[in-house]
Amino acid sequence: MGLFLSSSVFKDPDYVTEQQLEVLRALRKMGYPGYVHLRLMPGVSQRYLREAVELADRVGVNLEAPNKEVFNELCPDKGGFEEAILKRLGWIVDEVQRAKPGATESRFGFARAGVDTQMIVGAVEDND
């Protein structure tokens, strides 16, 4: 049993992430022990990442593109590639590494299934 909880573009990244975490908190409080893959929005604040890592089994932010030039073409409103994406992925990895040693033995959470990302392939007119 599993769940993929993804972000959407509704308001700012923190608002959307807070809504995602509210759903995940409620599920865990009701006893949902299943796998949760949580996809966060680019630009989310670091304070939300810690709770995301604690509650979800896998956490990620979409990389979207292989470099900042393509990212800026595809996603001009998502912030800078290094700031909005790469920095957040680094924060997530740091939070996973800081998780308590015994935490990975819990029934769920602490990003025990790792950190991931994804990228849009073939979105620009390029043969690479």
C-alpha positions in Angstrom: 0.0 0.0 0.0 1.4 3.4 -1.0 0.7 7.0 -1.8 2.5 9.5 -4.0 1.7 13.0 -2.8 2.8 15.6 -5.3 2.8 19.4 -5.2 0.9 21.7 -7.5 1.2 25.3 -8.4 -1.5 27.0 -6.4 0.2 29.7 -4.3 3.7 29.9 -2.9 5.8 26.8 -2.2 5.5 27.1 1.6 1.7 27.3 1.4 1.5 24.2 -0.8 4.0 22.3 1.3 2.0 23.1 4.5 -1.1 21.7 2.8 0.7 18.6 1.9 2.1 18.1 5.4 -1.4 18.7 6.8 -2.6 15.8 4.8 0.3 13.6 5.7 0.1 14.5 9.4 -3.6 13.5 9.4 -2.9 10.2 7.6 -0.2 9.3 10.1 -2.3 10.3 13.1 -5.1 8.0 11.8 -2.6 5.2 11.7 -1.7 5.0 8.1 1.5 3.0 8.1 1.9 2.8 4.3 4.6 4.1 2.0 4.4 7.8 1.3 6.4 9.4 -1.5 6.3 13.2 -1.0 7.2 15.5 -3.9 7.9 19.1 -2.7 7.8 22.4 -4.7 10.9 24.2 -5.8 11.7 27.0 -3.4 10.2 25.5 -0.3 11.6 26.8 3.0 14.0 24.6 4.9 11.7 24.5 8.0 9.2 22.4 6.1 11.8 20.0 4.8 12.6 18.5 8.3 9.0 17.5 8.9 8.6 16.2 5.4 11.6 13.9 6.0 10.2 12.8 9.3 6.8 11.9 7.9 7.5 10.6 4.4 9.4 7.5 3.3 10.8 9.2 0.1 11.1 12.9 -0.4 12.1 14.8 -3.5 11.9 18.1 -5.5 11.6 18.0 -9.3 14.9 18.8 -11.0 13.0 19.6 -14.2 16.0 20.2 -16.4 19.6 19.1 -16.8 21.0 22.6 -16.4 20.0 26.2 -15.5 19.6 27.4 -19.1 17.0 24.7 -19.9 15.4 25.2 -16.5 15.1 28.9 -17.1 13.4 28.2 -20.4 11.0 25.6 -19.1 10.3 27.1 -15.7 10.8 30.8 -15.7 8.6 31.3 -12.6 10.1 28.7 -10.3 13.2 30.7 -9.2 16.8 30.0 -10.0 18.0 26.5 -10.7 20.7 26.5 -8.0 18.6 28.3 -5.4 15.1 26.8 -5.9 16.2 23.2 -6.9 19.7 22.2 -6.1 19.8 23.9 -2.7 16.6 22.2 -1.7 17.8 18.8 -2.8 20.9 19.4 -0.7 18.8 20.4 2.3 16.7 17.2 2.0 19.8 15.1 1.9 21.2 16.9 5.0 17.9 16.3 6.8 18.0 12.6 5.9 21.5 12.3 7.2 20.6 14.1 10.5 17.7 11.7 11.1 18.1 9.8 14.4 19.8 6.5 14.0 16.8 4.6 15.5 14.3 6.6 13.4 14.9 4.5 10.3 13.6 1.5 12.3 10.2 3.1 12.7 7.2 1.9 10.7 7.3 4.8 8.4 9.1 8.1 7.6 12.5 9.5 7.9 13.0 9.2 4.2 14.1 5.7 4.7 13.5 4.9 1.0 15.7 7.8 0.0 15.7 11.1 -1.9 14.7 11.4 -5.5 14.0 13.9 -8.3 12.8 13.8 -11.9 13.4 15.8 -15.0 11.4 16.7 -18.1 12.9 15.0 -21.2 12.4 16.3 -24.7 10.7 19.5 -23.7 13.0 21.8 -25.7 13.9 21.5 -29.4 17.3 19.9 -28.9 18.6 16.5 -29.9 20.5 16.0 -26.6 
